[in-house]
Amino acid sequence: MTFRQLIKLSWRCGATLTRSHFHSSKNICLYNKPTYSKIRYYYSSIKVQQCRQLNTKSHSFKKETENVEEIGIDKWDGFGTVLKEFHLAVIESNTQFTVQYFEDLESRVKEENHHKSKLFDNIVMIALEEDKNLDGANIFLEYLSQKGRKLGIIPRVEYIELLGKTNSNHENDDLIYSHFKECEGYLDILDRRLLQKLIAAFSTTTQWKKGLEFVNKVDSFKGLPFSFYIPILKAALNNQDLECFISTFDKGYNDRPSHDPHESIIQEILEETIDVCKKYPEGPTFDYLLNMLQKYYIFPNEDTANDIQNYLEKVYGCEVKKTVINYKGECKSCMRKMEHAELTKEEFQELRSVFLDRTLYEGDTFYWTSPEELKTFLSFLEKNGPFDIVIDNLNLVFSQVTRPNQHGSSFQKCQEVVDYLANKGKRVLVVTRKTFPREYRNANTFKVDRSTHDDSYMLFGALFSGYSCMFMSKDYFRDSKHRLGTKHGEIFQKWQRSRQVSLLTKAYSDHFTVLWPRTYDPRAQMTDDGALHIPFRSEYDRRTSYETPTTFLCAKFNIK
């Protein structure tokens, strides 16, 4: 972005911005001249101080060099020979940095590339932070002090993060607090990347709860990734503040974006929780772990399940076996029956009453359909419903496509599924698009427009048809659950697990298997006589996230 473009943008926002603003220490600017790769300014008033910096070239540098070991050392060729040699010096543990070394390095960078010298402080601190080289960073600060320079916002936050990474016994707490005071006045202009670094650093100190204040500073209308909360959750566990742990986990889990890849992050939290359970065997941490598994339908992976098994055997002395739960809900190890997970009719009615208003429109505004189309669909359901099972046609068709030009055979496979269900006396509704020309026999078909959210139509068709109606799809329906909110999202997930049917097929084979939902409650549960069952996903479990795992840990406690 040039000076001319930046000044024009400021005029559109109602502020007068000139070239002199970038040379005055009284204005918010990270460099003597704007070296931003992308800048967005927004104003709540006509003050220049309320601008927000989103991305900088130093951030691009950070992103490009995050996986330098995986990509190869040649990635540093774009930054010049001098900086490439510096990177090699940083990753070599025997390199001794001195004030003279950094003085020679900066002069060589200026000679080689004058533009890179403007980002010299940022590049050096980022490289030292990535290598966790605190001694080198301290010498670099000494060099800047002799030069009469102060760290900018970005390298200072990088240094604070480095202090946090090396803060094993709170020996760096005071340094973190003192350096934070230097940039505390700029919190409102820090982007989420820098705030995440501050969260990680403060989570290693005695003031770890301050990370929650930084979370509230992040401006994100779509929700924060769950990874933002990991340092705070770990700090709460290690400090045995379990109430804060549960409340923070609840906030992070419910406020995350609908497509946030949180599964591996949750497994990391589970592993940390097990470690804390081993550290404080007499504490209530394990009870909180069980409550978390039950409330959020969390299924540990096999490695985490092994840790839980070892913990139960060593601490409680109980016998733990890996077992399988059949479709009837019987444990093959202890022969006990699992509790049933039936959705109450009151919960079902509540979900049906709010579903359309949350997923297709909001008030008088229709986002994912038109009023005429929705009215036609409701009339169609009144005339032809109720149904026993509703099929998501597009999901079913395209999930069967394993090779090019296979759509015809996929349609035939879907027709066989419809015939199979019809022969069992099921009334079938197929929801598809108008662009899909084919018709299914032995089923009612409703076609939606190309721009319509067909998943919501399919799901409401099942809800309209009554308490016992099933629906067939391999979709996760994360968007629908997210739009319903926390309370109704949990009811939707419970309904989904008890009503969603999937299709198991093999490539180049005409055989298929209809997988009906299991009737038992898939969450961790303990019987009155002391039998604990914890579900987990085995290494060979190919089930999707909404499906119930069949592998469980079965532990027998001695309850008198």
GULUMZA-311344 format. One record per residue (C-alpha): residue in three letters; y, x, z. Coordinates in pm, whole numbers, plus 50000, padded with zeros to 5 digits. Each point is the difference from the previous one (the first is absolute). Layout:
# residues N
AlaYXZ...
***
This chain:
# residues 560
Met500005000050000Thr503335014849893Phe503314999250189Arg501344974349755Gln497004976850046Leu500145003550378Ile503724992250018Lys499574969549772Leu497204987650225Ser502215003450307Trp502754979949830Arg497554971949929Cys499104999750370Gly503644996650098Ala500645035550126Thr502195027549864Leu497985031949965Thr501355032349854Arg498735035049941Ser501765012250316His497734978650218Phe497105023249925His501825030650130Ser501224985150329Ser497935005550314Lys501164966450133Asn497994980549744Ile496254995249991Cys498655024149743Leu497035023150036Tyr501295025749752Asn503345013849876Lys499344982049672Pro497714970049942Thr496585013749906Tyr498224966950037Ser497274990349756Lys500474963350079Ile502714984950221Arg500574963750088Tyr503164989950178Tyr500444966650163Tyr502954988450206Ser500304974450280Ser503755008749999Ile502195022449788Lys499275031750195Val498405029649830Gln498265009350328Gln497634970249961Cys498255014049694Arg496245005450011Gln498255029749847Leu496534990949873Asn498605029949817Thr501115035749946Lys498835029249797Ser498605015550315His497834969150038Ser498765004949645Phe499285035950091Lys498054988250304Lys498014975149795Glu499155025249731Thr498785026050248Glu498034977850241Asn496655008449844Val500805034649873Glu496645013750116Glu498164973449802Ile502175002349690Gly500165037749993Ile502635026450063Asp501344996549646Lys501754968150112Trp502675022450150Asp500805015249661Gly502604972849947Phe501975012750299Gly500285035549879Thr498295032850073Val501925007050322Leu499124966950167Lys496425003449882Glu499805033950171Phe501534984550312His497344973050003Leu497305026449980Ala501645018450287Val500064968450212Ile496314991549954Glu499025036150081Ser499705001050377Asn500755037350023Thr503514996949854Gln502745009850248Phe503294982149931Thr503295016050099Val503674991549964Gln500315026249730Tyr497084984749814Phe501744966149971Glu503295016549903Asp498305018749716Leu498074968649902Glu503144978849968Ser501815026249794Arg497015002949765Val499814962149962Lys503724998949910Glu499515026749738Glu496994982849847Asn501134963750014His503404990250135His499054962950011Lys496955006350219Ser502155019050248Lys501784967550088Leu496714987450142Phe499045033150158Asp500114987650363Asn497934969449917Ile497355018649801Val499545027050261Met499704975750292Ile497624977149812Ala497735029249914Leu500005012650361Glu499364965050135Glu497034994649768Asp498455032550124Lys500874992150366Asn501795033650022Leu502274994650300Asp500765037250048Gly501205002949640Ala502124968550038Asn501665013750315Ile500865032549823Phe501414980049711Leu502214980950245Glu501185033450138Tyr500875010949646Leu502024968049941Ser501815005150330Gln501045035049900Lys501264986049671Gly502024973350183Arg498024971649839Lys498444969450160Leu496894982049893Gly500494969249787Ile498414966850088Ile496845004549793Pro499085035550110Arg500844991050360Val497614970549993Glu497395022849843Tyr500525024450287Ile499674971850255Glu496714990049837Leu498845036250021Leu500855000650371Gly497924968650042Lys497015014649818Thr500005030250234Asn500794980250315Ser496555000650159Asn501085001050367His503554985949978Glu501465035049984Asn502244989949708Asp501304967550150Asp503465013150086Leu500435015749656Ile499044967349831Tyr502534980850211Ser502825025049940His499505001549623Phe499704962449982Lys503464996550156Glu501415019349704Cys498794973549752Glu499994969250225Gly503214987449846Tyr498404998949654Leu497024977850083Asp501434971149799Ile499965020349678Leu496575016050041Asp497324986949768Arg496564989750117Arg498465034049923Leu502295018350240Leu499714972950264Gln496225003149980Lys500345037150077Leu502114992250305Ile497424974850117Ala497245026049968Ala502045026150189Phe501094977850290Ser496454986850042Thr499025034450130Thr502664999350274Thr500394981750328Gln502484976849824Trp497344988249752Lys501114963650025Lys503225009649820Gly497914998949682Leu500114962050023Glu503805001849972Phe499645020249679Val497574974149863Asn502654973250045Lys502465021649802Val497824998949688Asp501334974049757Ser496994984649826Phe499834963149914Lys496405004249878Gly498755014150328Leu499215035250113Pro496805018649912Phe497635001650293Ser500165038149989Phe503484998850159Tyr498474988450327Ile497185025650028Pro501935026350206Ile501274973350241Leu496534985050039Lys498485034150072Ala502725007750254Ala499464966550173Leu496265007150023Asn500455035250135Asn502524987550256Gln497714970950095Asp502714974349926Leu497494975249860Glu502354970150005Cys502405018949773Phe497055010549784Ile498874964149945Ser503524986649934Thr500785028349755Phe496664995849823Asp500634962749972Lys503475005849852Gly498805026449752Tyr496944980349894Asn501814967149943Asp503195014049843Arg498345023349749Pro500334993149624Ser497254978349854His498585028449787Asp500375027550259Pro496855022249994His499494998550376Glu496215002150032Ser499775037950034Ile503015000150234Ile498354974850232Gln496855021250005Glu502175029350110Ile501394979050285Leu496494989650102Glu498885036350014Glu503035008950213Thr499224970750231Ile496415011950047Asp501265034950085Val502304985250265Cys497094979350135Lys498035032450046Lys503025016550162Tyr500504971250247Pro496494985250045Glu501044979650304Gly503024984949828Pro500254966449821Thr500435015149653Phe496584988949874Asp500754963850098Tyr503195001649793Leu497985014549713Leu497584970750007Asn502884975150013Met501585017149699Leu496754998449802Gln499644963050081Lys503594989249935Tyr500545017349667Tyr496474998349852Ile499855038049985Phe496715015649893Pro499585037150083Asn498425022949743Glu496695016850073Asp501535032250138Thr502154980550246Ala496974978650090Asn498095031950084Asp502825010550234Ile499924965950170Gln496235002850036Asn500255034650161Tyr502754987750235Leu497984969850117Glu496885020850057Lys501775027650195Val502474979650205Tyr498074967750064Gly496475013349959Cys498964970449788Glu497585000649708Val501774995949668Lys498214992949673Lys501164994249644Thr498714966949881Val500404972749738Ile501094963850047Asn498304975449764Tyr501574969249842Lys498984978750297Gly502005022650229Glu497005015550176Cys500015036350113Lys496815017649895Ser500215023350300Cys500484976550297Met499214967149818Arg503154983750141Lys502074976349791Met503615007549917Glu502724974750071His500934977049714Ala503405004149832Glu500774964349907Leu503604991949920Thr501164970450206Lys501094969149812Glu503425001850165Glu500495035549868Phe498844989049656Gln502454970949989Glu502835022850112Leu499195025549730Arg499834973349730Ser503334984850105Val501955032749968Phe498155017149714Leu501964987649697Asp503385003750166Arg499265036550087Thr498245011649682Leu501474981249702Tyr503474988650099Glu502505001750282Gly501994968850073Asp501334987949666Thr499515033749828Phe496855005249793Tyr499145036749954Trp496495001149854Thr499684966249825Ser502064970649876Pro500414966150172Glu498504982149698Glu496905022049996Leu499424996250374Lys500404962249974Thr497444999549718Phe497565020550208Leu500334977150304Ser499394969749777Phe496965017849851Leu498575005950350Glu500614964150104Lys498234987249689Asn497055024249978Gly499575014350352Pro498655008450244Phe497835029449890Asp497265020050165Ile501045033849859Val503055013149811Ile499635030049765Asp502695025949927Asn499155002849630Leu502165029849903Asn498815020650295Leu496404991149925Val500295007649628Phe501785033350023Ser497895012250292Gln496994997749768Val501615020649720Thr498355034350019Arg500455010849638Pro502404992649708Asn499704967049810Gln497854984450271His502104969250069Gly497644977149810Ser496975010050206Ser502104997250318Phe500854964049911Gln496324993049949Lys499255015250342Cys502604977250160Gln498524969949823Glu496605009250144Val501575001150346Val501534965549948Asp496644986449882Tyr498275015750300Leu502424983150241Ala499864966849814Asn496204999950016Lys500305002850378Gly502054968150000Lys503395016850046Arg503184985349856Val501785029849840Leu503685005549922Val500975029449777Val503655011850017Thr501015020649697Arg502995006049771Lys501134981649689Thr499635032449807Phe496254998650067Pro498724977449720Arg496444992850113Glu498784969950193Tyr497174999150252Arg497394972750002Asn498784984550326Ala503395007350161Asn503554987050021Thr502575024549862Phe503695003450078Lys502135024349797Val503245014550134Asp502855016549810Arg500005037249937Ser502765006950253Thr498494978250274His498385015150308Asp496484987349926Asp498535012850328Ser502124975650200Tyr498834971149782Met496385010050044Leu500325003850377Phe501844967250045Gly497374982649787Ala497465011150261Leu502254990050290Phe500684965849846Ser496294993749949Gly499295000850369Tyr498695019350294Ser496655010149847Cys501195009749648Met499255035949888Phe501805021949746Met498605027749781Ser502015031849937Lys499925037350063Asp503725001450071Tyr501295011950338Phe502944975049998Arg502235024250190Asp503154984549849Ser499064965050115Lys499195012050350His503265019650018Arg502124970449888Leu498424977250259Gly501295021550285Thr498265013350308Lys498704968050158His498874981549689Gly498895032749839Glu497415004150276Ile498804964149946Phe499825006649625Gln497925031350059Lys497624980650221Trp499704972849735Gln499545026149729Arg497105017050178Ser498214967050053Arg500634984649657Gln500275027749738Val497015003849768Ser499525030749783Leu497745008649709Leu497765030449990Thr499095011749649Lys498575030549830Ala501355016149684Tyr497994992449684Ser497944974450191Asp499884962049989His499014997450365Phe502564990050261Thr499994991350368Val502364975850172Leu501045014550337Trp500804971750237Pro502195007250305Arg498275007550327Thr500324974850278Tyr500315023450297Asp503155015350145Pro500255035249854Arg502195013850278Ala498915021850291Gln498584977850273Met498155002550331Thr497534974750136Asp499884988650362Asp496935021150070Gly501715032349889Ala499055004349632Leu502875015049800His500034998049619Ile502585019449798Pro500004996149619Phe500615030649783Arg499965008649633Ser497175023649919Glu500285028049747Tyr498114979449742Asp501774967150066Arg501664988949676Arg501454968150139Thr503664992249951Ser502414996650292Tyr499704962250038Glu496185000650016Thr498155002950326Pro498085032550058Thr496344996750088Thr499655032750195Phe500744998850374Leu499845021350311Cys497834982650261Ala500605012150357Lys498364985950317Phe502035003050322Asn498424996550342Ile501804970050149Lys498784988950342
***
